[in-house]
Amino acid sequence: MKAKQTIRGWWWLPEQPDKKVPGIAEIVRGKGATLQLLEVLPFTRNGYVPVHGIPMILGESIDGREFISLLDGYETTVSIRKYALPPDGYSHATIVARCAIVGVHLASPSVPARSVSVGFTYLNRWVNDYSSILHEYDSGVIQIVGEIGKEKVHASSDLNNGFKLELIGIVHPDDDFFNGKYGLAANAYFRICHEEGALISDYRTLVVGLQNFLILATQRKVFATDIHVNFGGDSDGVIMAKDNRGSASVYLYHRCQRIDKERFVDTGTMLFVLPQIGDSCSTILRNWLNEAPLFDLAYHLYFAVALEKNLYAENKFLSYIQAIEGYHRRVVDDDKYVPKAEFKSIVESVIAAIPEGVSSPLKASIVQSIQRANDYSLRERLEWVLARRGSILKQTFFGNDEQCTRFVRSVVETRNYLSHILDPSKMKNVLSIENSDFGDAIERLQILLESCLLDVCGMGGEMIDTILMGRYDRRIVRNKVVKGSS
């Protein structure tokens, strides 16, 4: 898959194949496609306002060797110079497509694909499967004990809605190998399959879920690098036309954020790697992807701030708090005092008892306060999450029971202060933003939230303890806990 392609050719809408316009498409890995049209396609528009929501545009290179399908597009600019050239003037438009499929003309933007294979930055290092190939003796002699050049399925999971996921690795020799140095290179990728076929948008949802999982695991900004789509042939009208390569397996360029240049990374700085979770990988991946719709709020809040260095500390603090609250709401689905049906009748009785002379704003405020009376407080949510963590992790990162209580109290009062702009002089446990204690609290909240996300994956308490205690410096964190809780 090329990192960047520039295709000059003709472009048209599927429903108007006879109205083709010239243009240049720049297709970039990780950025989708940008199409510069030298004429405006015949969209249905009011005047010359840019059009949003273009389902599909088809294209063909000038030499006819490459076919392209651009999906999920929108116009960013449109320019009309009415009297520049006779008889109709000169016009051009810029269209951005979030998804570009190179190699075929699809029959429609909603055609089903049989499988998608996707690689990610840092995935090769995360899999790190050299141990199954080489064995190094004390004498320094290296012996090859595994198979080279053969695919190995590290994990296989059955997902919701008929999808199947496989994590595949392959180790192959590099130049050093043939020079007697036993140099090896590892490639790894995910393969997502659906027996009956699924929409590209559904595959993209799973790709984003895998991306988030690897961000958590590697503690780095991870992006999809190579996405390969297999439509399974054109007999069912899935593919309208194929280019001269004659293959129904094509490249998908998916628009995402900026791709960082991958460099050699020490896996010791990652949160966890594949060898650490071993045979549990299949279950962990299945739980992560299947539970994503339920824990989407916690996911989004964590990934929005966890790896951002240039971010206000207050924003990171509040995001972690909100994410932990969201996790607790999904895990603890029961009500604090009484069931929802019973509480609803209580609320109705209290509202009916409000005197008639009460003003509407005050009545609305009373009703709003009553409706939250059956919810858990932030203090109770934090205490519940802390109690759920293993004793080793809790003692190491948060201290004894008294220190945990002080930590929760300071976090709650600081959240109230930042959210409601309260008078800090009346709050004894507010953490000063200028003080190192505030940074210490953010770090411990991140550890607590990461333990929650690992719990979503189905990891046991012992595995969570091992992973987090291996990632963070225990001595430094222990000192911070004592200092921040005194």
C-alpha positions as CSV (number, residue, x, y, z in Angstrom):
1,M,0.0,0.0,0.0
2,K,1.5,3.3,-1.1
3,A,1.8,6.0,1.5
4,K,0.7,8.6,-1.1
5,Q,-0.9,8.4,-4.6
6,T,-1.7,11.2,-7.1
7,I,-4.2,10.2,-9.7
8,R,-5.1,12.4,-12.6
9,G,-8.2,11.4,-14.5
10,W,-12.0,11.7,-14.9
11,W,-14.5,11.8,-12.1
12,W,-18.3,11.4,-12.0
13,L,-21.3,10.5,-9.9
14,P,-22.6,6.9,-10.1
15,E,-26.0,8.1,-11.2
16,Q,-24.6,10.3,-14.0
17,P,-21.8,8.3,-15.7
18,D,-22.1,10.4,-18.8
19,K,-21.1,13.7,-17.0
20,K,-17.4,13.3,-16.3
21,V,-15.2,16.1,-15.2
22,P,-11.4,16.3,-15.1
23,G,-9.6,16.4,-11.7
24,I,-6.6,15.4,-9.6
25,A,-7.0,13.2,-6.5
26,E,-4.3,13.0,-3.9
27,I,-4.8,9.9,-1.8
28,V,-2.7,9.8,1.4
29,R,-2.5,7.0,3.9
30,G,-4.2,8.1,7.1
31,K,-5.8,11.1,5.5
32,G,-8.3,9.7,2.9
33,A,-8.4,11.6,-0.3
34,T,-8.6,15.2,-1.5
35,L,-10.0,15.7,-5.0
36,Q,-9.4,18.9,-7.0
37,L,-12.0,19.2,-9.7
38,L,-11.5,21.5,-12.7
39,E,-15.2,21.6,-13.1
40,V,-18.1,21.3,-10.7
41,L,-19.9,18.0,-10.6
42,P,-23.7,18.3,-11.1
43,F,-24.7,18.2,-7.5
44,T,-28.2,19.2,-6.4
45,R,-27.4,22.5,-4.7
46,N,-28.9,25.9,-3.7
47,G,-26.7,28.4,-5.5
48,Y,-23.0,27.7,-5.1
49,V,-22.9,26.6,-1.5
50,P,-20.5,23.7,-0.9
51,V,-22.3,20.3,-0.6
52,H,-22.0,18.0,2.4
53,G,-22.7,14.3,2.4
54,I,-21.6,13.1,-1.0
55,P,-22.1,9.2,-0.7
56,M,-19.7,8.2,-3.6
57,I,-17.7,9.6,-6.5
58,L,-16.1,7.3,-9.1
59,G,-12.9,8.0,-10.9
60,E,-10.6,6.6,-13.5
61,S,-7.0,7.5,-14.3
62,I,-6.2,9.1,-17.6
63,D,-4.6,5.9,-18.9
64,G,-7.5,3.8,-17.7
65,R,-5.3,1.6,-15.5
66,E,-6.6,2.6,-12.1
67,F,-10.2,2.7,-10.8
68,I,-11.1,4.6,-7.6
69,S,-14.2,4.9,-5.5
70,L,-14.4,7.8,-3.1
71,L,-16.8,7.4,-0.2
72,D,-18.3,9.7,2.4
73,G,-17.2,13.0,0.8
74,Y,-18.0,16.6,1.3
75,E,-17.1,19.8,-0.6
76,T,-14.8,22.3,1.2
77,T,-14.7,25.0,-1.5
78,V,-16.4,25.8,-4.7
79,S,-15.4,28.7,-7.0
80,I,-17.3,30.1,-10.0
81,R,-15.8,32.6,-12.4
82,K,-18.8,33.2,-14.6
83,Y,-17.2,35.4,-17.3
84,A,-13.6,34.0,-17.3
85,L,-14.0,31.6,-20.2
86,P,-16.7,31.3,-22.8
87,P,-19.3,30.2,-22.9
88,D,-20.0,29.0,-19.3
89,G,-17.0,30.5,-17.4
90,Y,-14.6,28.5,-15.3
91,S,-15.4,26.6,-12.1
92,H,-13.6,24.3,-9.7
93,A,-14.3,22.5,-6.5
94,T,-12.3,20.8,-3.7
95,I,-13.8,17.6,-2.3
96,V,-12.5,15.6,0.7
97,A,-13.4,11.9,1.0
98,R,-13.0,10.2,4.3
99,C,-12.5,6.9,2.6
100,A,-10.9,6.0,-0.8
101,I,-11.0,2.5,-2.3
102,V,-8.4,2.0,-5.0
103,G,-8.8,-0.8,-7.5
104,V,-12.5,-1.0,-8.1
105,H,-15.7,0.9,-9.0
106,L,-18.3,-0.1,-6.4
107,A,-21.8,-0.6,-7.4
108,S,-23.0,1.5,-4.5
109,P,-21.5,3.1,-1.3
110,S,-23.2,0.4,0.8
111,V,-21.8,-2.7,-0.8
112,P,-20.8,-5.5,1.7
113,A,-17.2,-6.5,2.1
114,R,-16.1,-10.0,3.1
115,S,-13.0,-9.1,5.0
116,V,-10.7,-6.3,6.0
117,S,-7.0,-6.6,6.9
118,V,-5.4,-3.7,8.8
119,G,-2.0,-2.9,10.1
120,F,-1.2,-0.3,12.7
121,T,1.9,1.7,13.8
122,Y,3.7,0.0,16.7
123,L,1.7,-3.2,16.2
124,N,4.8,-5.1,15.1
125,R,6.6,-4.1,18.3
126,W,3.6,-4.8,20.4
127,V,3.3,-8.4,19.1
128,N,7.0,-8.9,19.5
129,D,7.0,-12.5,18.5
130,Y,10.8,-13.1,18.2
131,S,10.8,-15.3,21.3
132,S,8.9,-18.1,19.4
133,I,11.4,-18.0,16.6
134,L,14.8,-17.7,18.3
135,H,16.3,-19.3,21.3
136,E,19.5,-17.8,22.7
137,Y,21.8,-20.0,24.8
138,D,24.2,-18.7,27.4
139,S,27.1,-19.3,25.1
140,G,25.6,-16.7,22.7
141,V,24.7,-19.3,20.1
142,I,21.3,-18.5,18.5
143,Q,19.1,-21.4,17.5
144,I,16.1,-21.1,15.2
145,V,13.2,-23.0,16.9
146,G,10.2,-21.6,15.1
147,E,8.9,-21.4,11.5
148,I,9.9,-18.4,9.4
149,G,7.7,-17.0,6.7
150,K,4.5,-18.7,7.9
151,E,1.5,-16.9,9.3
152,K,0.8,-17.5,13.0
153,V,-2.6,-16.7,14.4
154,H,-2.0,-15.1,17.9
155,A,-5.6,-14.6,18.7
156,S,-9.0,-15.4,17.2
157,S,-12.3,-13.9,18.5
158,D,-15.9,-14.1,17.6
159,L,-17.4,-10.6,17.9
160,N,-20.9,-9.3,17.9
161,N,-23.0,-9.1,14.8
162,G,-21.3,-12.0,13.0
163,F,-17.8,-10.6,12.8
164,K,-14.7,-12.6,13.4
165,L,-11.3,-11.1,14.4
166,E,-7.8,-12.6,14.0
167,L,-4.5,-11.2,15.0
168,I,-1.9,-12.6,12.6
169,G,1.9,-12.3,12.8
170,I,4.6,-13.4,10.4
171,V,8.3,-13.4,10.9
172,H,10.6,-13.2,7.9
173,P,14.4,-12.9,7.5
174,D,16.0,-9.6,6.6
175,D,19.4,-9.0,4.9
176,D,21.3,-9.7,8.1
177,F,19.8,-13.2,8.3
178,F,21.4,-14.2,5.0
179,N,24.7,-12.8,6.3
180,G,24.8,-15.2,9.2
181,K,23.6,-12.6,11.8
182,Y,20.1,-14.1,12.1
183,G,18.3,-10.7,11.6
184,L,14.6,-11.0,11.6
185,A,11.7,-8.7,10.8
186,A,8.2,-9.1,12.2
187,N,4.9,-8.1,10.6
188,A,1.6,-8.2,12.2
189,Y,-1.9,-7.3,11.2
190,F,-5.6,-7.8,12.2
191,R,-8.0,-9.5,9.9
192,I,-11.7,-8.9,10.3
193,C,-14.1,-11.2,8.5
194,H,-17.8,-11.4,8.0
195,E,-19.2,-14.5,6.3
196,E,-22.2,-12.7,4.7
197,G,-20.4,-9.5,4.2
198,A,-20.7,-6.2,6.0
199,L,-20.6,-2.5,5.2
200,I,-17.4,-0.6,5.1
201,S,-18.7,1.7,7.8
202,D,-19.1,-1.3,10.2
203,Y,-15.6,-2.4,9.5
204,R,-14.3,1.2,10.2
205,T,-16.0,1.1,13.6
206,L,-14.0,-2.0,14.5
207,V,-10.8,-0.5,13.1
208,V,-11.2,2.5,15.4
209,G,-11.9,0.1,18.3
210,L,-8.6,-1.8,17.6
211,Q,-6.8,1.6,17.2
212,N,-8.0,2.6,20.7
213,F,-7.0,-0.7,22.2
214,L,-3.5,-0.3,20.9
215,I,-3.3,3.2,22.1
216,L,-4.1,2.0,25.6
217,A,-1.6,-0.9,25.3
218,T,1.3,1.0,23.8
219,Q,0.7,4.3,25.5
220,R,1.3,6.0,22.1
221,K,-0.7,7.6,19.3
222,V,-1.4,4.6,17.1
223,F,-2.9,4.9,13.6
224,A,-4.0,2.5,10.9
225,T,-1.3,2.2,8.2
226,D,-2.5,-0.4,5.7
227,I,-6.1,-1.3,5.2
228,H,-6.8,-4.0,2.7
229,V,-10.4,-4.8,1.7
230,N,-11.7,-8.0,0.1
231,F,-15.2,-7.8,-1.5
232,G,-15.2,-11.5,-2.4
233,G,-15.8,-11.0,-6.1
234,D,-18.2,-9.2,-8.4
235,S,-20.8,-11.9,-9.1
236,D,-23.4,-10.4,-6.8
237,G,-23.1,-6.9,-8.2
238,V,-20.8,-5.8,-5.4
239,I,-18.2,-4.5,-7.8
240,M,-19.3,-2.7,-10.9
241,A,-15.8,-2.7,-12.5
242,K,-12.2,-3.7,-11.7
243,D,-9.1,-2.1,-13.0
244,N,-6.4,-3.9,-15.0
245,R,-5.0,-5.7,-12.0
246,G,-8.0,-7.9,-12.1
247,S,-8.3,-8.3,-8.3
248,A,-11.3,-7.9,-6.0
249,S,-8.9,-7.3,-3.1
250,V,-8.3,-3.5,-2.9
251,Y,-6.7,-0.9,-0.7
252,L,-8.8,1.2,1.6
253,Y,-7.5,4.7,2.5
254,H,-9.2,5.6,5.8
255,R,-9.2,9.2,6.9
256,C,-7.9,9.6,10.5
257,Q,-5.6,11.9,12.5
258,R,-2.0,12.7,11.6
259,I,0.3,9.6,11.5
260,D,3.4,10.0,13.6
261,K,6.6,8.6,12.1
262,E,7.2,5.2,13.7
263,R,10.6,4.7,15.2
264,F,12.2,2.0,17.3
265,V,10.3,1.7,20.6
266,D,11.3,0.0,23.7
267,T,8.4,-2.3,24.6
268,G,9.2,-1.8,28.3
269,T,7.6,1.6,28.1
270,M,4.3,0.2,26.9
271,L,1.5,-0.5,29.3
272,F,1.4,-4.2,28.2
273,V,2.4,-6.3,25.2
274,L,1.1,-9.4,23.7
275,P,3.4,-11.9,25.4
276,Q,2.2,-10.5,28.8
277,I,-1.5,-11.4,28.1
278,G,-0.7,-14.6,26.1
279,D,-3.6,-16.9,25.6
280,S,-6.0,-14.4,27.1
281,C,-5.6,-12.1,24.1
282,S,-8.6,-13.5,22.2
283,T,-10.9,-13.0,25.2
284,I,-9.5,-9.5,25.9
285,L,-10.0,-8.3,22.3
286,R,-13.5,-9.7,22.2
287,N,-14.5,-8.0,25.4
288,W,-12.9,-4.7,24.4
289,L,-14.7,-4.5,21.0
290,N,-18.0,-5.9,22.1
291,E,-18.2,-3.6,25.1
292,A,-17.1,-0.5,23.2
293,P,-20.7,0.8,22.6
294,L,-21.4,0.6,26.3
295,F,-18.3,2.3,27.5
296,D,-17.8,4.7,24.7
297,L,-17.9,7.8,27.0
298,A,-15.1,6.5,29.1
299,Y,-13.1,5.5,26.0
300,H,-13.5,8.9,24.3
301,L,-12.6,10.9,27.4
302,Y,-9.5,8.8,28.1
303,F,-8.2,8.8,24.6
304,A,-8.9,12.5,24.1
305,V,-6.5,13.5,26.9
306,A,-4.2,10.6,28.0
307,L,-1.4,11.2,25.5
308,E,-1.8,15.0,25.0
309,K,1.1,16.8,26.5
310,N,0.0,20.4,25.6
311,L,-3.3,20.3,27.6
312,Y,-4.5,22.2,30.6
313,A,-4.1,20.1,33.7
314,E,-7.7,21.1,34.8
315,N,-9.1,19.6,31.6
316,K,-7.2,16.4,32.1
317,F,-8.3,16.2,35.7
318,L,-12.0,16.7,34.9
319,S,-11.9,14.3,31.9
320,Y,-10.5,11.5,34.0
321,I,-13.2,12.1,36.7
322,Q,-16.0,12.1,34.2
323,A,-14.6,8.9,32.5
324,I,-14.5,7.1,35.9
325,E,-18.1,8.2,36.6
326,G,-19.2,6.9,33.2
327,Y,-17.5,3.6,33.8
328,H,-19.2,3.2,37.2
329,R,-22.6,4.1,35.7
330,R,-22.2,1.3,33.1
331,V,-20.9,-1.3,35.6
332,V,-23.3,-0.5,38.5
333,D,-26.7,-0.4,36.8
334,D,-28.8,-0.6,40.0
335,D,-30.1,2.5,41.8
336,K,-28.8,3.8,45.1
337,Y,-31.8,3.5,47.3
338,V,-34.9,2.2,45.5
339,P,-35.7,0.8,42.0
340,K,-36.5,3.2,39.2
341,A,-40.2,2.5,39.1
342,E,-40.6,3.1,42.9
343,F,-38.4,6.2,42.8
344,K,-40.5,7.6,39.9
345,S,-43.7,7.4,42.0
346,I,-41.8,9.1,44.9
347,V,-40.7,12.0,42.7
348,E,-44.3,12.4,41.4
349,S,-45.6,12.6,45.0
350,V,-43.0,15.2,46.0
351,I,-43.6,17.3,42.9
352,A,-47.4,17.3,43.6
353,A,-46.7,18.5,47.2
354,I,-44.9,21.7,46.0
355,P,-47.1,24.7,47.0
356,E,-48.9,26.4,44.2
357,G,-47.3,29.8,45.0
358,V,-43.8,28.6,44.2
359,S,-42.3,30.3,41.2
360,S,-41.6,28.3,38.1
361,P,-37.8,28.7,38.3
362,L,-37.7,27.5,41.9
363,K,-40.0,24.6,41.1
364,A,-37.8,23.5,38.2
365,S,-34.8,23.7,40.5
366,I,-36.5,21.6,43.2
367,V,-37.6,19.0,40.6
368,Q,-34.1,18.8,39.1
369,S,-32.6,18.2,42.6
370,I,-35.1,15.5,43.5
371,Q,-34.5,13.6,40.3
372,R,-30.8,13.2,41.2
373,A,-31.5,12.0,44.7
374,N,-31.4,8.3,43.8
375,D,-28.0,8.6,42.0
376,Y,-24.6,7.8,43.5
377,S,-22.4,10.7,44.4
378,L,-18.9,11.1,43.0
379,R,-17.5,10.2,46.3
380,E,-19.4,7.0,46.4
381,R,-18.4,6.1,42.8
382,L,-14.7,6.7,43.5
383,E,-14.9,4.7,46.7
384,W,-16.6,1.8,44.9
385,V,-14.0,1.8,42.1
386,L,-11.1,1.9,44.6
387,A,-12.6,-0.9,46.7
388,R,-12.9,-3.0,43.5
389,R,-9.2,-2.8,42.8
390,G,-6.8,-5.4,44.1
391,S,-5.2,-4.8,47.5
392,I,-1.7,-4.7,46.1
393,L,-2.5,-2.1,43.5
394,K,-4.5,-0.1,46.0
395,Q,-1.9,-0.1,48.7
396,T,0.9,0.7,46.2
397,F,-0.7,3.6,44.4
398,F,-3.2,5.0,46.9
399,G,-1.9,4.0,50.3
400,N,-3.9,2.7,53.3
401,D,-7.6,3.2,53.9
402,E,-7.1,6.5,55.6
403,Q,-5.0,7.8,52.7
404,C,-7.6,6.5,50.2
405,T,-10.3,8.4,52.1
406,R,-8.2,11.6,52.0
407,F,-7.5,11.2,48.3
408,V,-11.2,10.8,47.5
409,R,-12.1,13.8,49.6
410,S,-9.6,16.0,47.9
411,V,-10.5,14.9,44.4
412,V,-14.2,15.4,45.0
413,E,-13.8,18.9,46.5
414,T,-11.4,19.9,43.7
415,R,-13.9,18.7,41.1
416,N,-16.6,20.7,42.8
417,Y,-14.4,23.8,42.9
418,L,-13.4,23.6,39.2
419,S,-16.9,22.7,38.0
420,H,-18.9,25.2,40.1
421,I,-16.4,28.0,40.8
422,L,-16.8,27.7,44.5
423,D,-15.0,29.8,47.2
424,P,-11.7,27.8,47.9
425,S,-11.4,29.5,51.3
426,K,-14.4,27.5,52.4
427,M,-13.0,24.2,51.1
428,K,-10.3,22.6,53.2
429,N,-9.2,19.8,50.8
430,V,-9.0,21.5,47.4
431,L,-5.8,20.7,45.6
432,S,-3.9,23.7,44.4
433,I,-3.4,23.8,40.7
434,E,0.0,25.4,41.1
435,N,1.1,22.6,43.6
436,S,2.6,19.3,42.6
437,D,-0.2,17.6,44.5
438,F,-2.5,18.4,41.7
439,G,-0.3,16.6,39.2
440,D,0.0,13.7,41.5
441,A,-3.7,13.4,41.7
442,I,-4.0,13.4,37.9
443,E,-1.5,10.6,37.7
444,R,-3.3,8.5,40.2
445,L,-6.6,9.2,38.5
446,Q,-5.1,8.0,35.2
447,I,-3.9,4.8,36.9
448,L,-7.4,4.3,38.4
449,L,-9.0,4.9,35.0
450,E,-6.6,2.6,33.2
451,S,-7.4,-0.1,35.7
452,C,-11.1,0.4,34.9
453,L,-10.4,0.0,31.1
454,L,-8.3,-3.1,31.7
455,D,-11.3,-4.4,33.7
456,V,-13.5,-3.8,30.7
457,C,-11.2,-6.1,28.8
458,G,-11.9,-8.9,31.3
459,M,-8.5,-8.9,32.8
460,G,-8.4,-10.3,36.3
461,G,-7.2,-8.4,39.3
462,E,-3.8,-10.1,39.4
463,M,-3.1,-9.3,35.8
464,I,-4.2,-5.7,36.2
465,D,-1.9,-5.3,39.3
466,T,1.0,-6.8,37.4
467,I,0.5,-4.6,34.3
468,L,0.1,-1.3,36.2
469,M,2.8,-1.9,38.7
470,G,5.2,-2.8,35.9
471,R,4.3,0.4,34.0
472,Y,4.6,3.0,36.7
473,D,7.5,3.5,39.1
474,R,6.1,2.2,42.4
475,R,8.6,4.0,44.6
476,I,7.8,7.4,43.1
477,V,4.1,6.8,43.1
478,R,4.2,5.6,46.7
479,N,6.0,8.8,47.8
480,K,3.5,10.9,45.9
481,V,0.6,9.2,47.6
482,V,2.0,9.9,51.1
483,K,2.9,13.5,50.2
484,G,-0.5,14.2,48.6
485,S,-2.5,12.7,51.4
486,S,-0.8,14.3,54.4
